[in-house]
């Protein structure tokens, strides 16, 4: 039987993704701390791989760790729900707008503590 939701807490202190770095020769790389953090989260994940369908993902960050909740989103037969024609990752769309408004709409995007995203 397929799982329709999953919840896990990672007891790994959250870390913001580091900006890509460029060497003098023009080679781009991801900072080691980012690579190590992503590897630790990936290896600690014990849930299923949701291979199809729409998903709802909620992340909760605390000083002690990160909580992730993944849930399949079912279509409501009473509401027309068109498929998105946008192909990019939703977090990359959000990051572009948040970075653009940095220093304009708010002093620093670190001030943002809650973010709800939808791609239609």
C-alpha positions as CSV (number, residue, x, y, z in Angstrom):
1,X,0.0,0.0,0.0
2,X,1.3,3.5,-0.9
3,X,1.8,6.1,1.7
4,X,0.0,9.4,1.3
5,X,1.9,11.4,3.9
6,X,5.1,11.3,5.8
7,X,6.5,13.2,8.8
8,X,10.1,13.3,10.0
9,X,12.2,15.4,12.4
10,X,15.9,15.8,11.5
11,X,18.0,16.5,14.7
12,X,20.5,18.4,12.6
13,X,20.8,22.2,13.2
14,X,19.3,24.0,10.1
15,X,21.7,25.7,7.8
16,X,21.0,28.2,5.1
17,X,22.1,27.3,1.6
18,X,25.4,28.9,0.8
19,X,25.8,31.0,-2.3
20,X,27.8,29.4,-5.1
21,X,31.5,30.3,-5.1
22,X,33.7,30.9,-8.1
23,X,37.5,30.2,-8.2
24,X,40.0,32.4,-9.8
25,X,39.9,30.1,-12.9
26,X,36.1,30.5,-13.2
27,X,35.1,27.1,-11.8
28,X,31.9,27.3,-9.8
29,X,31.4,25.2,-6.7
30,X,29.0,24.8,-3.7
31,X,30.5,25.6,-0.3
32,X,31.5,22.5,1.7
33,X,29.2,23.3,4.6
34,X,26.2,23.4,2.3
35,X,27.3,20.1,0.6
36,X,27.8,18.4,4.0
37,X,24.4,19.7,5.4
38,X,22.5,18.5,2.3
39,X,24.3,15.1,2.5
40,X,23.4,14.7,6.2
41,X,19.7,15.5,5.5
42,X,19.6,13.2,2.5
43,X,21.2,10.3,4.4
44,X,18.9,10.8,7.5
45,X,15.7,10.8,5.4
46,X,13.8,7.5,6.1
47,X,10.6,8.1,4.2
48,X,9.2,7.0,0.9
49,X,9.9,8.6,-2.5
50,X,6.6,10.2,-3.7
51,X,7.1,9.5,-7.4
52,X,3.9,10.9,-8.8
53,X,1.1,13.4,-8.1
54,X,1.1,16.8,-6.5
55,X,2.6,17.2,-3.0
56,X,2.3,19.6,-0.1
57,X,5.6,20.1,1.8
58,X,5.8,21.9,5.1
59,X,9.1,22.7,6.7
60,X,9.6,23.8,10.3
61,X,13.0,25.0,11.4
62,X,14.2,25.3,15.0
63,X,17.5,25.7,16.6
64,X,17.4,21.9,17.4
65,X,16.6,20.7,13.9
66,X,14.2,20.6,11.0
67,X,10.7,19.0,10.8
68,X,9.4,18.0,7.3
69,X,5.8,17.0,6.5
70,X,5.1,15.7,3.0
71,X,1.5,15.0,1.9
72,X,-0.1,14.0,-1.3
73,X,-2.5,16.6,-2.6
74,X,-5.6,15.2,-4.1
75,X,-7.7,16.9,-6.8
76,X,-11.0,18.3,-5.7
77,X,-13.6,17.1,-8.2
78,X,-15.8,20.1,-7.4
79,X,-13.1,22.7,-8.3
80,X,-11.4,23.1,-11.7
81,X,-7.6,22.9,-11.0
82,X,-5.5,23.6,-14.1
83,X,-2.0,22.2,-14.4
84,X,0.8,24.7,-14.1
85,X,2.7,25.6,-17.2
86,X,5.7,26.8,-15.2
87,X,8.4,24.2,-15.3
88,X,10.9,25.5,-12.7
89,X,11.2,24.5,-9.0
90,X,8.8,26.5,-6.9
91,X,11.5,27.5,-4.4
92,X,13.7,29.0,-7.2
93,X,10.8,31.2,-8.3
94,X,10.3,32.4,-4.7
95,X,14.0,32.9,-4.1
96,X,14.2,35.3,-7.2
97,X,11.4,37.5,-5.9
98,X,12.5,37.5,-2.3
99,X,16.1,38.4,-3.3
100,X,14.8,41.1,-5.7
101,X,12.8,42.7,-2.8
102,X,15.7,42.5,-0.4
103,X,16.5,46.0,0.8
104,X,13.4,47.4,-1.0
105,X,10.3,45.8,0.6
106,X,12.2,44.7,3.8
107,X,15.7,45.3,5.1
108,X,16.7,41.6,4.8
109,X,14.9,38.5,3.7
110,X,16.1,36.8,6.9
111,X,13.1,38.7,8.5
112,X,10.7,36.4,6.7
113,X,9.6,33.6,9.1
114,X,6.6,32.1,7.2
115,X,6.3,31.4,3.5
116,X,3.4,29.8,1.6
117,X,4.0,28.9,-2.1
118,X,1.7,27.8,-4.9
119,X,2.5,27.1,-8.5
120,X,-0.5,27.3,-10.9
